[in-house]
Structures are given as C-alpha cells and as structure tokens.
Amino acid sequence: MRSTSLLLLGGAIVAPASASADTVTVTIPRLNVAEYHRPYVAVWLEPAGGGAPRTLAVWYDVKKGGNEPGTKWLSDLRAWWRKGGRSMAMPADGISGATRAPGQYSIPLPRDLRAGNYILNVEAARETGGRELVTLPITVPNGSGKATGRNELGLVTLSR
Amino acid sequence: MKSLAPRLLAAVALLAIPATASAHRAWLLPSVTTVSGTNNWVTVDAAISNDLFDPDHFPMQTGGIKVTRPDGTPGEIQNAAQGRYRSTFDVQLDKEGTWKIGTSTSTVGGSFKLNGEDWTIGRRRGPPSGGPGGPGGPGGPGGQAGAGGAAGPGARGEGQTPPPAAANAAQAHVVATVADIPAGATDIKLSETISRNEFFVTAGVPNDTVLRPTGKGLEFDPQTHPDDLVADEPARFRFLVDGKPAAGLRVTLVPGGKRFRDSESALDLTTGADGMIEVKWPLPGIYWLNVTASDANGSVAKGAERRMSYTATLEVPAP
C-alpha cells in the first residue's frame, strides 16, 4: 500500500517537469482539528457547454473492505456522485487511488482530452469533517487558472 | 349485530379517509436516499403528526409497508418496531437501482338511509370510540390515521385493534362493507379512497422501473428522477390520473424542520395543462410532497366518488 502511494506520488511529481502536459494541482490543507481523517477527493471535468463529465481522479479508502467497504462513502462526494461517479466501477484504473495526506498533488490532464472549454471540479468530503466543491473554468490545451477552497480544499490550479 | 363487531372494528381501523380539515400528516422519513454499493440499508421513521418530520402524535403502522425492488419485484421490510410516537423499519438495499418503499391503500366508504335513518359504510361518525386509547387502541394509530393524514397509511390495521369499544361501535349506524348494505336501503352513496405514500432510494445508478405509471388512479410521473434532485436545479414532476396528465391539481411541498423556522414555508403549486409542476427549491432538505384529486370514476359503482391522494418524501441535497 505504502509503496503504491509512493509510486503515484512519484509519478505526480515527475509530471509537471515534462512541461508538455497541462496539469491540475490540488492542495489538501492541513487542518487543526481534534479528529482528522484524510478526505475523499474527486477531480473531474465537465464540458463548459454541457456533456458527459470525465473523472480524472478519485481518492478514497481503497483498502477498507468487509461490511462497510471504503466505497460506501463515495456518495458523500455528492456532486461527483450525481454527475457520474455513481455509474463508475471502483477501483478505476488510472483514476482511483488511496486518500492523500495534506499536501499538494498534481494530476496531468489526459492527453486525449479534446480542445475546448471545461469546468474543472474538485470535491472533497472528510469523515467527521466538512465537504467542499471548488470549480474552475479552464481552456484546453495550454490554459491556466486558479481557485481556492475555503475549508476542505486549498489552492487548485491548472498550469502547463 | 354481535357478529358484526369484529368486522366493524377492522373497518374502523382500516379506513384511511383523508380529512382535509385535519392537518395530521402521515410521513415516512428515510435515513438516506442515495447510497453507494449494494451492501447498505435504509432505516425509516414512520409516523403521523402535524409537523414534518417531528414525531409527536402517533406511529404509523408498518404492516402495510410495501417494498418494490429496482427490478419491480417485491422486497421486504425488516426490524419493524413501534414506539409511542413513531414506527421504524429497515430495508436492505442489496440491488443496484431505484427502490420504492411505502404504502398503498384503497378503501370504500359511503352512506345510505334505512327506514329514514342515516347509516355509514365502513366508518363511524363522530370521535373515535374507546376514548383516549393509546397506540393500538381503537382511538389509536389506526383510527387516527384515518382521521389524519392526507395519506393515512397506518390504516391497514394489521391485526392489532383490541375491541373494547365494540358495543359502542355497534350501536352506531354502521356497516362494515358495501356487501353489508341491507336490502331496503336507499340513497346509497359510495366513495372510494385511494392513497399512496412513498419514497425512493437509489443504490448506485438510478433506474425508472419503479416509477413507471400503471395508468390507474393518481400517479406521480417525475420527469426529474426523485433521487436526482439538487437544490440549485428546478425539478419537473408530472401527475397523472388514469394515465392522463392531470391539470389544475394543487401540489403542496413542505420542507421538514418547521420548528427551526417561524412558518411552515410550504410551496403550493398547481399542475399545468400538461399535468406538470416545476419546483424551484428554496432550500436543500427533506420535503413532503402531497397532492390530492377527486372525481366520479370510482370503481365500486358507476358514478361513485373517488378520492385520491399521493404523498412522497423527497430529499433535495445541496449543490
């Protein structure tokens, strides 16, 4: 498990260096709370003119099984769930992964993404904590922009 | 007359006539309407009270609760229990799709004259017999459900109904069913009351099997899936009577939690020519939707009055 996270993290760190791909950066803030659990996070794109959403990343408790598997709380990412999360099978190759500790994470946009305008959505929901959705209108390719969450999410950026 | 008594009481308990004068409402409050996976349960409060969703009056009987699985086959409730003010039950959501859970009752009542005296079919006139009965007593949930809710599930009686007031009931001019109308009766007026009260819960991807209209009575024909609501998007709901769009029906939507506000803040909408309402949600939350209709198309007799009531509990998440 730990090695998987490390590998993903490694890949994420390398991505911006390639400079050819547009990259989304998501910040999970460090929160000073009595009971902290890493948030569930979903990152997805919606075509600005409407159309099928495309999920880029889902971070949830992949390991938890049994009667109450980690997938049980995916619907707490309520906007993502409604926009298409509910029709995805988890785990999803190249999309889903373990929850992340506070820090900054990079997600390259898929290379096969068609040029155009999109709404980038980042949603976080935390056990015993809050839930927040940050949206950022973006242009693909070579767009840039940033938005900031208030509680559950920090800076969200798109950069080359 | 003695032999009539048990049947009579059953009828008293069974009746679910929406008395518009009463504000008592029958309601179902699910713990959740959207779940991930097929290893979840929904636990439900069921009660009859004035304010939504505050249990402070009578529990709803759970015997009449029906579960329809996402493929249209019947399911079952589990762990049913009755408290002083509310009942509770669970449903295991072990199949993906949209489940329908609620009550559906159909009763016949009416009146006739015999030797110049007024008689009632299926229901006593006046206050419930047996005085201030507790839950389960004749003045209890069954009877109150009848006097109460726009829906009056509860009503099925389900074998509880101890009859201490049998004599009292029997003295009134009442017969249990249409079949008991004696020869020589005149001025027979019959009315049929059909009530539904339900909610929808979806595991994974919503589907429409349990939402398909049957073409009979007053029906909810949502154009916006009831488990796909969100506070910042208007919802479109259509209502049908016998499969045809029902124009001019008044639809009431009451958000829960009145005691945290100064007023009920109900929405009153009227269906258009296409039977449709568009709901712009003032707030996220749980809503109690109710609509009634009546006509002279009862199935019990030609021209019989038919009173129809539809109630649904809807969850409207924040965006």
Interface residues (C-beta under 8 A of the other chain):
Chain A: N67 E68 P69 T71 K72 W73 L74 S75 R78 A79 W81 R82 R86 S87 L133
Chain B: T34 V35 S36 G37 N39 N40 G204 V205 P206 D228 V230 P317 A318 P319
